[in-house]
Amino acid sequence: MSAQSGLGHKAIEAYILSLPKARLDYPFGEDVAVYKVFVPATSSVSRLDAAQGSNEKRASRTIGTVRERRSVTDVAMRQEPAGVTGSAGGQGKAARGDWKMFALIREGKKPVQLSLKSDPQLTETLRARYESVMPGYHLNKKHWNTIVLTGQLNAQEIKALIRHSYDLVSSQN
């Protein structure tokens, strides 16, 4: 755990995965943990509530290596309830939508490097205020910041920024 911010990779990951319908993925390889939320294409969200239960179980597990975390996520993704990913196996009309990323963590970096989506005005404000906040690494610089957890931002502020990113992405349709 990082002494400066009070949050290490595992604590941040546990917080992220505790958010409703959040999951861990590795679409860019083992070097980048990508956290996504399911964003339905319709306003019918009721079928997606079942996905939260499996995410809570995943978040409570202690998983060490990238390979172990990836394995657990791959199994969980294959076991998503029918309709969550737009499959035809559900009862009635299947929920449609996409898994959208809202947070990324570069694996094995100390201090932790966390990339989050943000409102463009807040993005600029954070960069001007903190040396440890920079334009998103390999991301759209207008909407993404990479935060190096050096202690400039405390745990409460980091969690608030994670929640802001999650809320921005999950409210998109």
VENFENMO-V569767 format. One record per helix or strand of 3 or more residues. SS is the DSSP state (a for helix, b for strand). FROM is the first residue (numbers start at 1). TO is the last residue. If there is no record, write none. Layout:
BEGIN
SS | FROM | TO
SS | FROM | TO
END
This chain:
BEGIN
a | 9 | 17
b | 22 | 25
b | 32 | 40
a | 46 | 60
a | 66 | 78
b | 97 | 106
b | 113 | 117
a | 120 | 129
b | 133 | 135
b | 144 | 148
a | 155 | 170
END
